[in-house]
């Protein structure tokens, strides 16, 4: 019985160490950019299909399954509504030190979003991203697709965000459809 407790304890310590290492990400490697002719010129997010597509002009480069905000139906109305916005945006920042495994910030809110929120007397929200899994939870991989779980972002696996990171420049247009 004592050996079983020791074994369980060792396994628990190893799991904690693995999660802690993944959370800290001291050795995080930033993927190099793809060749210019392999980079996306636009990103299409289709919320109902839970799909993100990288396009070069009109040609599909790659398609990914995504998790969205926990209230995915409808356009984001205000901070905290956990909806993914709809409309035309752009990638305006690439965050390599995010609390998620790499993140590309979408330029939400745009002028129309800010005006809509102002007229309703609510903050529009911000920090809508395309990102990987939370640091420390990379082992979830595609299991994260079981339900929508973000605060309004589009989430992919860590391997997928590394591909997307390499293929997307700051300034790439993003269209988010219902």
N, C-alpha and C positions, 0 to 999 in steps of 0.2 A: 504494500500500500504506500509505503514511504517513497519507493522508487517512482510510482505513478505521480505522486505530488511533485517530485523533483523534475520529472519529465515534463509535466504540464507547466511548471514554473519556467523551465528553460525555453520551452516553446513560446510561452507568453512574452518573455524577455526578448526573444528573437523577433517576434512580430512587432512589438513596441519599437525596437531598434529600427526595423525596416520602415515602419510608418514615419518615425522621427526623421530618418535619413531622407525619405521622399519629401517630407514637409520642409525641411531646411533647404534642400536642393543646393548644397554647396558646390556640387559638380555639374550644375545645369549647363548643358551645351545648347547654345543658340544655333539653330540650323542655318547654314549658308543660304543666301538667296539663289533661287533657280536662275537659269539663263534667261535673259530678257524675253526671248520668244516663248518661254515656258511659263511666264507670269500671267496672272489673271488681269484682265482689264475691267472686270466687274464681278460682283457677287450677287447671286439671287438667293434669297431666303423665302421659302414657301412654307408658311406656318402650318397650314392644315396637313400638308404632306410630311411635315417634320424633316425637311430637306434643305440643304445648303449646297448650291452649285457654284463652282468657280468657272467663269467664262473668259475666253480670250476672243474678243470681238463677239461673234455669235456662236463660236464653237465651244462645246462643253469640254473643259479640261478634267474636271473631277467632281463627283457628287458625294455628299456625306449625309448620313442620318444624324439628326440633332435632337437634343432635349431643349425645351424652351422654358419660359416663365411658368409658374404653377397655375396661372390664369391665362392660358394662351389665346383665348378667343377675344377678338377686338383689339383696337389700337390702345396703346398706353395712354392713360389719361392723367396720371399724377404719380408722384413719388410714392413708392410702397405698394402700388396696386399689383405688382408681380406679373405685369403683362409685358409682352415683347412688342415694341412699337411697329407700326406699319408706315411705309413711305420710302422716300428717297434720301439717302444719307451717303456718307463716305467713311473710309477708315481714316481716322485722324491721329492715331497714336498706336505704337506697338510697345507693349509693356512686358519686358522680359523678367521682371521681379514681382509679378502679380501674385496674389494669394491663390491663384489658379496656375496650372502649368501653361504659361504663356497666354497672353491676351491681346486681342486687337480691338481697340476702342472704336465704336461706331459713333458718328457725330450727332447722336440724339442728345438733347432736343434741338431741332432746327427752329427757324423763326416761327413757323406755323404752330409747332408744338408749344413753344414758349407763350405765344399769344393765346392759344386755346386754354392753357393752364392759368394764365393771368386773368382771363375773362371769367374763369371759374373760381378764382381766388385760391388756387392750390399750387404747390411747387410741381414742376414738370417731371422731376427726377433726372438722373444722369447716370453715367458710367455703365452704359449698355455695351456689352462686349461679345465678341466671338472668342471663346476660351476653351481650354482643356479642363481637366478635372481638378477639384481642389487639391492643393498640395497635401500629400500624405495619403491621398485616395486614388492614386493612379492605377492601382491594382484592380479597381472596379471595371476598367476598360469599357466594353460595350454594355455591361450590366446597367450602366447609368441611364440607358435609354428606356428602362422599364416604366418610367413616369417622368413628367415634366417637373423640374426641381429648381430651376434658377430663379433669380429675382427679376428676370426679364431679358436675360441674355440668351445666346445660342451656344450650347455646349456640345463639344465633340470629345473623342478620346485624346489622350496625350500624344499618341503617335499621329493622329489626324491633325491636331493643331500644329505640330511641327511641319507637316506637309503644307498646310495652309499658310503658315508663317513664311515659308520659303517662297511661296508663289504669289504673295500679296504685298504690294507696296503701300505706304502711306499715301492717301489720295485716291485709292481704288474705290469706285462707286459701289454702293450697297443698296439694293432694292429689296424691301421686305414686303411681301404680299400676304394677305390673309390666309 
